[in-house]
Amino acid sequence: MEQETGVSSRERILRAAMAMFGEDPAARLSVRAVAARAGVSTGSLRYHFPTQRALQDTVLAGIYDAVAPGDRIHDRSVPARERLADCLRQVLALAGVGEQARAAWGEIFTTYIEREPTDENRAAYLAIDREAQRRVEYWLTVLGNEGALAEGDNRRRARFLVTVLNGLSIQRALPSEESILTTETETLHAAVDHVLNSRF
């Protein structure tokens, strides 16, 4: 494999892992496969990413930052309620609407629900879920540091919001007589209001 001049082994590992994940989101990103694709030794990979989970979490964080850069959560000129709702909308936008949402949920159903998931599929799904949870917890921490959110368990709050997002993304794939934008906005505001006004 031809090595890129001036690119660190850590960067080569991340690029290889992201490419593999892009080709197959259910991929487990095995240490050997990623190291081979990156043109580094498994020891080098383990030096930068001691566990497979550390590698998967870093890859997913990078992918999320690439597709949804510049979280609006830091824009204090906008009320906390709207900032959090906008950040949640960013996540929903990745799910698409209509045919795109149906295709995505069809793939999820086939890979993780229809039959017992393999260890590799389970690990891939859990990594995606952890990244979603991490991102929402980060947004809540920012709001808490500003005093816009009462003290409480941000992990539980994030789990609640991620569950709401999952439901809304399924709704995007299903037929509806109402405007998805209207019902989605109402649901997001109800969920955000609950989180901002509750101690849980």
C-alpha positions as CSV (number, residue, x, y, z in Angstrom):
1,M,0.0,0.0,0.0
2,E,1.4,3.4,-0.9
3,Q,1.8,5.6,2.1
4,E,0.7,9.2,2.0
5,T,3.6,11.6,2.8
6,G,3.2,13.6,6.0
7,V,0.1,11.7,7.2
8,S,0.4,10.2,10.7
9,S,-0.3,6.6,11.3
10,R,-3.2,7.6,13.6
11,E,-4.7,9.6,10.7
12,R,-4.2,6.7,8.2
13,I,-6.0,4.4,10.7
14,L,-8.9,6.8,11.0
15,R,-9.2,7.3,7.3
16,A,-9.2,3.5,6.7
17,A,-11.7,2.8,9.4
18,M,-14.0,5.6,8.1
19,A,-13.8,4.2,4.6
20,M,-14.6,0.7,5.8
21,F,-17.5,2.0,7.9
22,G,-18.8,3.9,4.9
23,E,-18.7,0.8,2.8
24,D,-20.4,-1.3,5.4
25,P,-22.0,0.5,8.4
26,A,-22.5,-2.9,10.1
27,A,-18.8,-3.7,9.9
28,R,-17.1,-4.4,13.3
29,L,-13.9,-2.7,12.2
30,S,-11.6,-5.5,13.3
31,V,-8.1,-4.5,14.3
32,R,-6.4,-6.6,11.7
33,A,-8.6,-5.5,8.8
34,V,-8.3,-1.8,9.7
35,A,-4.5,-2.0,10.3
36,A,-4.1,-3.8,6.9
37,R,-6.1,-1.2,5.1
38,A,-4.2,1.6,6.8
39,G,-0.8,0.0,6.1
40,V,0.2,0.0,9.7
41,S,0.9,-2.8,12.2
42,T,-1.7,-4.0,14.7
43,G,0.7,-2.8,17.4
44,S,0.6,0.7,16.0
45,L,-3.2,0.6,15.8
46,R,-3.4,-0.6,19.4
47,Y,-1.0,2.2,20.5
48,H,-3.5,4.8,19.2
49,F,-6.7,2.9,19.9
50,P,-6.2,0.5,22.8
51,T,-9.6,-1.1,22.3
52,Q,-11.9,-1.8,19.4
53,R,-14.5,0.4,21.1
54,A,-12.1,3.3,21.3
55,L,-11.6,3.0,17.6
56,Q,-15.3,2.7,16.7
57,D,-16.2,5.7,19.0
58,T,-13.6,7.9,17.5
59,V,-14.6,7.0,13.9
60,L,-18.3,7.7,14.7
61,A,-17.5,11.0,16.3
62,G,-15.5,12.0,13.2
63,I,-18.3,11.0,10.9
64,Y,-20.9,12.9,12.9
65,D,-18.7,16.0,13.0
66,A,-18.2,15.8,9.2
67,V,-22.0,15.5,8.4
68,A,-23.2,17.9,11.1
69,P,-20.5,20.5,11.7
70,G,-20.9,23.6,13.8
71,D,-23.5,22.6,16.4
72,R,-25.8,25.5,17.1
73,I,-25.8,24.7,20.8
74,H,-23.1,27.4,21.4
75,D,-25.1,30.3,19.9
76,R,-26.3,32.1,23.0
77,S,-28.2,34.6,20.9
78,V,-30.8,31.9,20.5
79,P,-32.9,30.6,23.4
80,A,-31.7,27.2,24.9
81,R,-35.0,25.6,23.9
82,E,-34.5,26.4,20.2
83,R,-30.8,25.5,20.2
84,L,-31.5,22.1,21.6
85,A,-34.4,21.5,19.3
86,D,-32.3,22.5,16.3
87,C,-29.5,20.2,17.2
88,L,-32.0,17.3,17.5
89,R,-33.4,18.3,14.1
90,Q,-29.8,17.9,12.6
91,V,-29.8,14.3,13.7
92,L,-33.3,13.7,12.2
93,A,-32.1,15.3,8.9
94,L,-29.6,12.4,8.6
95,A,-32.5,9.9,8.6
96,G,-34.1,11.5,5.5
97,V,-37.8,11.5,4.7
98,G,-40.1,9.2,2.7
99,E,-38.3,6.7,0.5
100,Q,-34.8,7.6,2.0
101,A,-36.1,7.0,5.5
102,R,-37.9,3.8,4.5
103,A,-34.7,2.5,2.9
104,A,-32.7,3.3,6.0
105,W,-35.2,1.7,8.4
106,G,-35.4,-1.3,6.1
107,E,-31.7,-1.8,6.4
108,I,-31.8,-1.4,10.2
109,F,-34.7,-3.9,10.4
110,T,-32.9,-6.4,8.2
111,T,-29.5,-6.1,10.0
112,Y,-30.6,-5.8,13.6
113,I,-34.2,-6.9,14.1
114,E,-35.4,-9.5,11.5
115,R,-32.9,-12.1,12.7
116,E,-30.6,-12.4,15.7
117,P,-27.7,-9.9,15.1
118,T,-24.2,-11.3,14.8
119,D,-21.6,-10.1,17.4
120,E,-20.2,-7.8,14.7
121,N,-23.6,-6.3,14.0
122,R,-24.4,-5.9,17.7
123,A,-21.0,-4.2,18.3
124,A,-21.6,-1.8,15.3
125,Y,-25.1,-0.9,16.4
126,L,-24.0,-0.3,20.0
127,A,-21.2,2.0,18.8
128,I,-23.7,4.1,16.8
129,D,-26.0,4.2,19.8
130,R,-23.2,5.3,22.1
131,E,-22.2,8.1,19.7
132,A,-25.8,9.4,19.5
133,Q,-26.0,9.3,23.3
134,R,-22.6,11.0,23.7
135,R,-23.6,13.8,21.3
136,V,-26.9,14.6,23.1
137,E,-25.2,14.4,26.5
138,Y,-22.7,17.0,25.3
139,W,-25.4,19.3,24.2
140,L,-27.1,19.0,27.6
141,T,-23.8,19.6,29.4
142,V,-23.3,22.9,27.4
143,L,-26.8,24.0,28.4
144,G,-26.2,22.9,32.1
145,N,-23.0,24.9,32.2
146,E,-24.9,28.0,31.0
147,G,-27.5,27.5,33.8
148,A,-30.2,26.7,31.2
149,L,-30.7,23.2,32.6
150,A,-31.4,22.1,36.2
151,E,-28.9,19.7,37.8
152,G,-29.8,16.2,37.0
153,D,-28.8,13.0,35.2
154,N,-27.8,14.0,31.7
155,R,-27.3,10.4,30.8
156,R,-31.0,9.6,31.5
157,R,-32.1,12.8,29.8
158,A,-30.0,12.0,26.7
159,R,-31.5,8.4,26.6
160,F,-35.0,9.9,26.6
161,L,-34.2,12.4,23.8
162,V,-32.5,9.6,21.7
163,T,-35.6,7.5,22.1
164,V,-37.7,10.4,20.9
165,L,-35.4,10.8,17.9
166,N,-35.7,7.1,17.1
167,G,-39.5,7.3,17.2
168,L,-39.5,10.4,15.0
169,S,-37.2,8.9,12.5
170,I,-39.5,5.9,12.1
171,Q,-42.4,8.3,11.7
172,R,-40.6,9.9,8.8
173,A,-40.6,6.5,7.1
174,L,-44.3,5.8,7.6
175,P,-47.3,7.3,5.7
176,S,-48.9,10.3,7.4
177,E,-52.0,12.4,6.9
178,E,-50.4,15.3,8.8
179,S,-47.4,17.5,8.0
180,I,-44.3,15.7,9.2
181,L,-42.7,19.1,9.9
182,T,-45.5,20.2,12.1
183,T,-45.9,17.0,14.2
184,E,-42.1,16.7,14.4
185,T,-41.6,20.2,15.7
186,E,-44.4,19.8,18.3
187,T,-42.9,16.5,19.5
188,L,-39.4,17.9,19.7
189,H,-40.5,21.0,21.6
190,A,-42.5,18.8,24.0
191,A,-39.5,16.6,24.6
192,V,-37.1,19.6,25.0
193,D,-39.5,21.4,27.4
194,H,-39.7,18.2,29.5
195,V,-35.9,17.9,29.7
196,L,-35.3,21.6,30.4
197,N,-38.0,21.8,33.1
198,S,-37.5,18.5,34.9
199,R,-35.0,17.1,37.4
200,F,-34.3,13.6,36.3
